[in-house]
């Protein structure tokens, strides 16, 4: 389920995300969600080295490369996005459980 938020971005951030979205036939919002998920997986993996996502930095790079390749099918691109969302959600749930244990 999607929720609407207003987010203020620096011009350079908006320009970059807009360019990525346009080159890859994505909405601006979808591109923002993808960048957020990639960041969540990477940051949580760095904060908790014991956490091992099924998508490591190398695989993230490979998936990003394939997703931006014009020869990759829309179905395959959607599959990459779904995997990324799933891994980001698992990482967030892991981090949340660690925070709750500290309380």
C-alpha positions in Angstrom: 0.0 0.0 0.0 1.4 3.4 -1.0 1.1 6.5 1.1 1.5 10.0 -0.2 4.3 12.2 1.4 5.8 15.5 0.4 9.6 15.3 0.3 11.8 18.3 -0.3 14.9 17.4 -2.4 17.9 19.4 -3.4 17.9 20.4 -7.1 20.8 18.1 -7.9 18.9 15.1 -6.2 15.7 15.8 -8.1 17.6 16.3 -11.4 19.5 13.0 -11.0 16.4 11.0 -10.0 14.4 12.6 -12.8 17.0 11.6 -15.3 17.2 8.0 -14.0 13.4 7.8 -14.1 13.2 9.2 -17.6 15.9 6.9 -19.0 14.3 3.9 -17.5 10.7 4.6 -18.1 9.9 4.9 -14.4 7.8 7.4 -12.6 9.7 9.8 -10.3 8.1 8.2 -7.3 9.1 4.7 -8.4 12.7 5.8 -8.9 12.7 7.4 -5.4 11.4 4.1 -3.9 14.1 2.1 -5.6 16.8 4.4 -4.4 15.4 4.3 -0.8 15.3 0.5 -0.9 18.8 0.2 -2.1 20.0 2.6 0.6 18.1 0.7 3.3 19.6 -2.6 2.3 23.1 -1.1 2.3 22.9 1.0 5.4 21.3 -1.8 7.5 23.9 -4.3 6.3 26.6 -1.8 7.4 25.0 -1.2 10.8 24.5 -4.9 11.4 27.3 -6.9 9.8 25.8 -10.1 11.0 22.7 -9.4 8.8 23.2 -11.1 5.4 20.6 -10.0 2.9 20.1 -12.2 -0.2 21.2 -9.1 -2.2 24.7 -7.9 -1.4 26.3 -4.8 -2.9 27.8 -6.7 -5.8 24.4 -8.2 -6.7 22.7 -4.8 -6.3 25.1 -3.4 -8.8 24.5 -6.2 -11.2 20.8 -5.9 -10.9 20.9 -2.1 -11.4 23.0 -2.7 -14.5 20.6 -5.2 -15.9 17.6 -3.1 -15.0 18.9 -0.1 -16.9 19.9 -2.2 -20.0 17.5 -1.5 -22.8 17.5 -5.2 -23.8 16.2 -6.3 -20.4 12.5 -7.1 -20.6 9.9 -5.2 -18.5 9.1 -8.5 -16.7 12.7 -9.0 -15.7 12.9 -5.4 -14.6 9.8 -5.8 -12.5 11.3 -9.0 -11.0 14.4 -7.0 -9.9 12.3 -4.3 -8.3 10.2 -6.9 -6.5 13.3 -8.6 -5.1 14.7 -5.3 -4.0 11.5 -4.3 -2.2 11.4 -7.7 -0.5 15.0 -7.5 0.7 14.6 -3.9 1.9 11.5 -4.9 3.9 13.3 -7.9 5.4 16.3 -5.6 6.3 14.0 -3.0 7.9 12.2 -5.7 9.9 15.5 -7.0 11.1 16.7 -3.6 12.1 13.4 -2.8 13.8 13.6 -6.0 15.9 17.1 -5.1 17.0 15.9 -1.6 18.1 12.9 -3.1 20.0 15.2 -5.5 21.9 17.2 -2.5 23.2 14.1 -0.9 24.8 
